[in-house]
Amino acid sequence: MAARGGKRAAERVAQNKTKRAKLNGNKTPQTERKAKTVTFTPENEEGANKNIISVPPPVSTGKWTNKERVLVFSSRGISFRTRHLMMDLRTMMPHSKADTKMDRKDKLFVVNEVCEIKNCNKCIFFEAKKKQDLYMWISNVPHGPSAKFLVQNVHTLAELKMTGNCLKGSRPLLSFDPKFDQEPHYALLKELFTQIFSTPRYHPKSQPFVDHVLTFTIADHRIWFRNYQIIEEDASLVEIGPRFVLNLIKIFQGSFGGPTLYENPHFQSPNMHRRMIRQATAARQKERQMVKQILKEKRSEEKEVLERDVTDEVFQTPAEPRDPEVQLQPPEPPRSKKKLRLTELKKKTQMKRKAFSSNRKPL
């Protein structure tokens, strides 16, 4: 049975081959076909122009030369708000890449190796401490420089619910405060921000449109980040989000370390800030206790007797002089209380007897 099945299969294959050969023999190859020649006359040109469908050229026909890739990831222990902020930055930057969370025990130099594995030359790393403080590193891998910031006042896209909207993957405009050109450390940060947040031209994942602006403003020795939509009608701005504030700590020469190029003298660590708040509340509590103790002491103290004032007798008029009374009879001896009581009782009993005798009728 197996032999018969094999023979039938071989016969079918041979029949199919003969059919294909016949079909190919009847067709003329493309090189041998005669080209159709069309002679255009003034009458034919008008009809031909009507039937032609014009296809617009592609929007961008350039080459992707700027191969900037940004790795955006974090350490373990971040909060939900930090995770949402990280996801917002990834969606906002089409040239970004993601990675798993890094262990807290690993040193920061490991980030350079992770970027090399991921083929990234820029990095945004979020570092969480004490489950309440968030630090952000931006670095040029692997040679530096790098900067460390304290992230404050974080508001994500889902939290803000602004009316602004932009196309996903579109290229942004970067707007910087004029103060970035006045001081050298701000100029260095400006160059880092432009290389990290600007989407490369002709990037495969980007859209060839510019419809939103990223603004970096310096106020109160901090950098305020905002994202706005550009409205086509009147070129007005509507905020999209996210928004956060970067408080600069240090700028290092290397990537995630090295010699310090700049240290912010206005920076105050969050631990010191919390300690000052606790000290202020403790001082207020001590002050209240001191006030209570002083009031208690005042109430317990005896009132001081004021000394006699001499001026009080100035307006007192003396009384008229009187002759002293002369007693001609000796004073009566003082009676004891018992004798007085006895005399009173005797008088009362006598009065009762008289009344009883007067009311008694004769027989």
C-alpha positions in Angstrom: 0.0 0.0 0.0 2.8 2.3 0.8 4.5 1.6 -2.5 1.3 2.4 -4.5 0.8 5.7 -2.6 4.4 6.7 -3.4 3.9 6.0 -7.1 0.7 8.0 -7.3 2.3 11.0 -5.6 5.2 10.9 -8.1 2.8 10.8 -11.0 0.9 13.8 -9.7 4.2 15.8 -9.4 5.2 14.9 -12.9 1.7 16.0 -14.3 1.9 19.3 -12.5 5.4 20.0 -13.9 4.2 19.3 -17.5 1.2 21.7 -17.0 3.5 24.5 -15.7 5.8 24.0 -18.7 3.0 24.3 -21.2 1.7 27.5 -19.5 5.1 29.1 -19.5 5.7 28.2 -23.1 2.6 29.9 -24.3 3.5 33.2 -22.4 6.0 35.6 -23.9 8.6 37.0 -21.6 8.5 40.7 -20.5 11.7 41.5 -22.5 10.2 40.2 -25.7 6.9 42.1 -25.4 6.5 45.0 -27.7 6.2 48.4 -26.1 3.0 50.2 -26.8 3.5 53.6 -28.5 1.1 56.4 -27.9 1.1 59.5 -30.1 -0.2 62.6 -28.3 -2.2 65.1 -30.3 -3.7 68.3 -28.9 -7.0 66.5 -28.6 -5.6 63.5 -26.9 -3.6 65.5 -24.4 -6.7 67.1 -22.9 -8.3 63.7 -22.4 -5.1 62.3 -21.0 -4.7 65.1 -18.4 -8.2 64.5 -17.2 -7.6 60.8 -16.5 -4.2 61.3 -14.8 -4.4 61.0 -11.0 -1.7 63.1 -9.2 -0.1 61.5 -6.1 1.4 64.0 -3.7 5.1 63.5 -2.8 6.0 62.1 0.6 6.1 64.6 3.5 9.7 63.8 4.5 12.2 62.3 2.1 15.3 62.8 4.2 17.7 60.4 6.0 17.7 59.6 9.7 21.2 60.8 10.6 20.8 61.9 14.3 20.8 58.6 16.1 20.1 59.9 19.6 18.5 57.2 21.8 17.4 58.0 25.4 17.0 55.3 28.0 14.3 56.1 30.5 14.0 53.9 33.6 14.1 54.0 37.4 15.2 52.2 40.5 13.0 50.1 42.7 10.8 51.7 45.3 9.2 54.5 43.2 5.7 55.6 43.8 2.8 55.3 41.4 3.1 59.1 40.5 6.7 58.6 39.5 5.8 55.6 37.4 3.1 57.6 35.6 5.6 60.5 35.0 8.1 58.1 33.5 5.5 56.6 31.2 4.4 60.2 30.1 8.0 61.0 29.2 8.4 57.8 27.2 5.2 58.5 25.2 6.4 62.1 24.6 9.8 61.0 23.3 9.6 58.5 20.4 13.4 58.1 20.5 13.3 56.7 24.0 13.8 53.1 25.2 12.6 51.3 28.4 14.3 48.9 30.7 13.5 47.0 33.9 13.9 48.6 37.3 17.4 48.6 38.8 18.1 47.2 42.2 18.9 49.6 45.0 22.0 47.8 46.0 23.6 48.3 42.5 25.9 51.3 42.1 25.1 54.0 39.6 28.0 53.1 37.4 26.0 50.0 36.3 23.7 52.4 34.4 26.4 53.0 31.9 26.6 49.3 31.1 22.8 49.1 30.8 22.9 52.0 28.3 25.6 50.3 26.3 23.6 47.1 26.1 20.5 49.0 25.0 22.6 51.0 22.4 21.6 54.3 24.1 23.9 57.4 24.3 21.6 59.4 26.7 19.9 58.5 29.9 17.1 59.7 32.2 17.3 57.8 35.5 14.8 58.2 38.4 16.1 57.3 41.8 13.8 56.9 44.8 14.9 57.3 48.4 12.8 56.7 51.6 9.7 56.2 49.4 9.1 60.0 49.4 12.1 61.7 47.8 12.6 61.5 44.0 15.9 62.3 42.3 16.4 62.5 38.5 19.7 61.9 36.8 20.3 63.1 33.2 23.6 61.9 31.6 25.5 61.8 28.4 26.7 58.2 28.3 29.5 57.1 28.7 31.8 60.1 29.0 29.5 62.6 30.7 28.7 65.2 31.8 25.8 64.3 34.1 23.5 66.3 36.4 21.5 65.3 39.5 18.1 67.0 40.3 15.5 66.8 43.1 12.1 66.5 41.5 9.3 68.4 43.2 5.6 69.2 42.5 5.0 66.3 40.1 1.7 66.4 38.2 1.1 63.7 35.5 -1.1 63.7 32.4 -3.8 61.6 34.1 -3.8 63.9 37.1 -4.0 67.2 35.3 -6.7 66.5 32.8 -5.9 69.6 30.7 -7.7 70.5 27.5 -4.5 70.5 25.4 -3.6 67.6 23.1 -0.9 66.8 20.6 -0.1 64.1 18.1 1.8 61.1 19.5 5.3 61.0 18.2 5.3 64.6 16.9 8.5 66.7 17.2 8.5 69.4 19.9 9.9 72.9 19.9 12.2 73.6 22.9 11.8 77.0 24.6 14.5 78.1 27.1 14.5 81.0 29.6 17.0 83.8 28.7 18.8 83.1 32.0 20.2 79.8 30.4 22.6 81.9 28.4 23.8 84.1 31.3 25.6 81.5 33.5 27.8 78.6 32.3 26.2 75.8 34.3 22.8 76.7 32.9 24.3 76.7 29.4 25.6 73.2 30.0 22.1 72.1 31.2 20.6 73.7 28.1 22.7 71.6 25.8 21.9 68.4 27.8 18.2 69.2 27.6 18.2 69.9 23.9 20.0 66.6 23.1 17.7 64.6 25.3 14.2 66.0 24.8 14.5 67.0 21.1 13.2 64.3 18.7 15.7 63.5 15.9 14.6 64.5 12.5 13.3 61.7 10.2 13.2 59.3 13.2 11.2 56.2 12.1 8.8 56.4 15.1 8.3 60.2 14.9 5.7 62.1 13.0 6.8 65.0 10.7 4.7 67.6 12.5 5.5 70.3 15.1 2.5 70.9 17.3 3.7 71.3 20.9 6.3 73.2 22.9 8.5 72.1 25.8 9.4 75.1 28.0 12.2 75.3 30.6 11.9 78.3 32.9 14.2 79.4 35.7 12.5 80.8 38.8 13.5 80.6 42.5 16.8 78.9 41.5 14.7 76.0 40.1 13.9 74.8 36.6 10.1 74.6 35.8 9.1 72.1 33.0 5.9 72.6 31.1 4.4 71.1 27.9 2.0 73.2 25.7 0.0 72.6 22.6 0.3 75.0 19.7 -3.2 75.8 18.3 -3.2 76.3 14.5 -5.8 79.1 14.3 -4.2 81.8 16.4 -0.9 80.1 17.6 -2.0 80.3 21.2 -0.8 77.8 23.8 -2.8 75.3 25.8 -1.1 73.2 28.5 -1.0 69.4 28.0 1.2 68.1 30.8 3.1 66.6 32.5 4.6 69.3 34.8 7.3 69.2 37.4 10.1 71.3 39.0 13.8 70.4 38.9 16.0 71.6 41.8 19.6 71.3 40.7 22.0 69.6 43.2 25.3 68.9 41.4 26.8 68.7 37.9 29.5 66.0 37.4 32.1 65.7 34.8 31.7 62.0 34.2 28.6 59.9 33.6 26.9 59.2 37.0 30.0 60.4 38.9 33.4 61.9 38.6 34.7 65.3 39.7 32.1 68.0 40.6 31.8 70.8 38.1 29.1 72.8 39.9 27.3 72.5 43.3 24.1 74.5 43.9 24.6 76.7 47.0 20.8 77.3 47.3 19.9 73.6 47.5 18.5 72.3 50.8 18.2 68.6 51.2 14.7 67.3 52.0 15.9 65.7 55.3 17.1 69.1 56.5 13.9 70.7 55.4 11.8 68.2 57.4 14.1 68.6 60.4 13.6 72.4 60.3 9.8 71.9 60.2 9.9 69.6 63.2 12.1 72.0 65.1 9.7 74.9 64.3 6.7 72.9 65.6 8.6 71.8 68.7 9.6 75.5 69.4 5.9 76.5 69.2 4.9 73.8 71.6 7.6 74.8 74.1 6.4 78.4 73.8 2.8 77.4 74.6 4.0 75.4 77.7 6.1 78.4 78.9 3.1 80.7 78.6 0.9 78.3 80.6 3.5 77.9 83.3 3.9 81.7 83.7 0.1 82.1 84.1 0.0 79.4 86.8 2.8 81.1 88.7 1.0 84.4 88.5 -2.2 82.9 89.8 -0.5 81.1 92.7 1.5 84.1 93.9 -0.2 86.2 96.7 -1.2 89.6 95.9 1.3 92.2 97.1 0.0 94.7 99.7 0.6 98.2 98.4 2.4 100.6 100.7 0.3 103.5 102.2 0.4 106.5 99.9 0.9 109.8 101.7 -1.0 111.8 99.1 -4.2 109.9 99.9 -4.7 112.0 103.1 -4.4 115.4 101.4 -8.1 115.8 100.5 -9.4 114.4 103.8 -11.0 117.2 106.0 -10.6 116.9 109.8 -13.7 116.5 112.0 -15.0 119.2 114.4 -13.4 119.0 117.8 -15.6 117.6 120.6 -15.4 117.8 124.3 -14.5 114.6 126.0 -17.4 112.9 127.8 -17.0 112.7 131.6 -18.6 109.7 133.4 -20.1 110.8 136.7 -21.3 107.3 137.7 -19.2 104.2 137.8 -19.9 101.7 135.1 -22.2 98.8 135.8 -20.4 95.5 136.4 -20.7 93.1 133.6 -23.3 90.4 134.0 -22.7 86.9 133.1 -24.7 85.2 130.3 -26.1 82.6 132.6 -27.6 85.2 135.0 -29.1 87.0 132.1 -30.8 83.9 130.8 -32.2 83.0 134.3 -33.7 86.5 134.7 -35.3 86.2 131.2 -36.8 82.8 132.1 -38.2 84.2 135.4 -39.9 87.1 133.6 -41.4 84.7 131.0 -42.8 82.4 133.7 -44.3 85.3 135.6 -46.0 86.6 132.5 -47.5 83.1 131.8 -48.9 82.8 135.4 -50.6 86.2 135.2 -52.1 85.3 131.9 -53.3 81.9 133.2 -54.8 83.5 136.4 -56.7 86.1 134.4 -58.2 83.6 132.1 -59.4 81.3 134.9 -63.1 81.5 135.6 -64.5 81.5 139.3 -66.7 78.5 140.4 
